[in-house]
Amino acid sequence: DIIVKGVSKPIGPQSKMLWGNKPTDGGFLLFEPDERKAVISSNPQADKFIKKFLGSKEMIQGTHRYCLWIEDSEREEAEKIPEIAKRIQSVADFRSASKAAETRPAAKFPHRFRQIQDVAAKYTIAVPAVSSENRAYFTIGFTPADTIHSNRNFTMYDVPLWNFAVASSQMHLTWLATVCARFELRYSYSNTIGWNAFPLPDLTEKNRTDLTKCAENILI
């Protein structure tokens, strides 16, 4: 028997893959499309604080949700908007009352997600944590910098584009279908096993160029 163990860093040339960002907010930092529309309709200045928010479901099914994304330096400005101020206070109350010891300290910064792994400067390559086993391909997301990914996705920020081609390849799908866990029959992805332990061989400059062109063709 061969047992594949997860590792903390990629064993090959592939770029680092992180968890997405975890709100732990009681739902108060998140907006359905109609909620976002209502807030911006009455407070147009709120638009700068609301970004697209994607988890596995939204990315695969093409649905939309949004989230508050407020930098520390913007909190005072954001709280001048009544609906945002109300939501921020609700997050503080939710976290303060949490039974989880690691959540309660986050009540001090209720305008932010509890765990922020990173954000993109240009683009994000995203891998869903759970996806269907019935597709002939593995769904990979590619989003602009103004999209925030939840902890239901794994993410690579501003990495070379050839990583997209590798992640969406049949070779990678065969690997993850073999070594990753299953949720019912669906793929339950793991960055430590599915990506970091993926035995991708060293790539020549020509390999990287060809893979980059492949990714660009997919993304056109």
N, C-alpha and C positions, 0 to 999 in steps of 0.2 A: 504494500500500500504506500502511496505517496501522499503526504499531508502537507498542504500549502498553508503557511502561517502568515498572518498579516505583519507588515513592517511599517515603521513610522516614516520612512523616506523611500522614494522610488529607487528601485534597484537598477533601473535603466536610465536612458536619457530623457524620459518624459518629465514634464514640469510638475511642480508640487500641486497637489489637489487638497482643498480645504473643505470643511463643512460650510454651509451657508450661515446666515445670521439668524440668531434665535431671539424672538421678541420677549417671550414670557411676560405678557402684557394684559392678560385677561380679554384680549381682543380689542382693546381700546386704541391701539396704535394702527389698527387695520381698517380699511374702508372697502365696502362693496362699491361697484361703479355708481349706483344711484346715490349713495352716501357722499362719495367724493363730489359728484355733480352738485348736490345740494349745498355742500360747504363752500365750494368755489363760487357758486351762484350768488350766495349772500356775502362772501368774503373773497373777492378775486385775489387778494394778496396771499391767500393760503396756498395757492397753486405751487409756489416755490418750495413748500415744505412737504408736498405729497408726491411720492414716486411710485412707479409700477412695482408690484410685489409678486414674485413667482415662487411657488413650491412645485413639487412634482406634478400635482394635478393640473395646476394652471398651465405649466409648461407643455405638458403632453396634450391636454384637451383644448388648449388655445383660449381658455377663459381668462378673465381679468380680475385682479384685486389690486389694492393700493395700500400704501403705508405712509405714516408720518416719518419723515427722515430729517431730523433737526440737529444741526451741529451745536456744540456747547455754546459757541459764540452767538448763536441765533435764538437761543431759548427765550430771552427776554422779548425779542421782537415777535416770536411765534405766540407767546402767551398773551399778547395784546388782542389776539383773535379769540373771541369767546368760546367757540366750539373746540378749538385746539386746547385752550386752557382747561376746559372741562375734561377733555380726554386725558390730558397729562395728569391732572389731579386723580382721576379714576385709576390710572396706572399706578400712581404712588400708593393709593389706598389698597389696591389689589396686591401689590408686592409686599407692603407692610404687614398684611394679614396672612401671607403665605406660610404654610407649615414647613416649607423647605428653607433651611437655614441659609443656603447659598443665594436664595432669591431676595430675602428681606433687605440686605444692604443696597440692592439695586433700586430701592424706593428713593434713594438720594438723587438718582438721575432718571426720573420717569419719562423724560422727553426722548430717551434713547432706548434702543434694543438692549436687552440684558447682556447678550453676548454678540459682539461684532467681530467677525473674523477678519474681514477686509472688504474693501469696495474697489470697483474698477475705475481706472482713469480713462480707459478707452472702451473696453469690452470685456465680457465675461463668457467663458465657455462653461456650460453647466451640465451636470449629469444627474438625472432623477434618482432619488434614493429607492423608489419603488416604481417598477414599470411592467408592462404586460410581456408575457413570454410568447405571445401569439404573433408578434411582428417579425418580419424577415430582416429587420434592422433594429439597431439600438438607438433610441431617441436621444439626441444630444442638442442642447440649447445653445444659442449664440445671441447675446443681448447687448445693447449699448450700455454706456456707463450709468445712465439714469435709472437702471433697473436694479432693484434689490432682491437678492435670492434668499429664501428662507432656509432653515436647517433641514428641510426636506429635499434639498438639492446639495450636491457636492459641486464645488466651484474651482475654476482656475482663472485668475485675473491677469489680463494683459500679457498672457504667455504667447510664445510663437504659435502661429496658426496651424502648424503641422500637427500639434496636439489634438486639434479638432478632427483631423483626418484619421489619426490613430484611434481616438476614442469611438468614432463612428464606424470603424472598420469591422468586417466580418470576423477577422482574427480576434479582435477584442471581445466581440459578442460571444464567440465560441469559448473564450477563456472565462468570462464572467458567468456564463451559463453552467460551466463546469465547477467552478470553485466558490462562487458566492452563494449565500443563503437564499432561501425562498420564503416569501410571504404568501401562504397558500401555494399557488403555482407560479406566482409572479416573481420576477427578479427582485431581490433585496440587495442593493449594491453596497459595497464597502470600499472606501478609498484605500484602506490598508491592504486588502487582499485583491480587489478588483483592479486597482490601478498601480499602487506602489509595488506589489509583488508580480505584476504583469511582466513576463520575461521578454521585454522589447529589446532587440539587439541594438548595438551601437549603430548610429546612423551617420552615413557619409553626408557631405554637403549636398551631393546630388539627391540623396534620399530625402533630405529636409526640403530641398527645393521642389522636388516632385510632390511630396506630401502637402506642401503649402499650396501648390497649384491645384491639387485635388480638393483641398478645403475651400479654396476660393471659388472653384467651379460649383461646389455644393451650395455655397452661400450666395451665389448670384441669384 
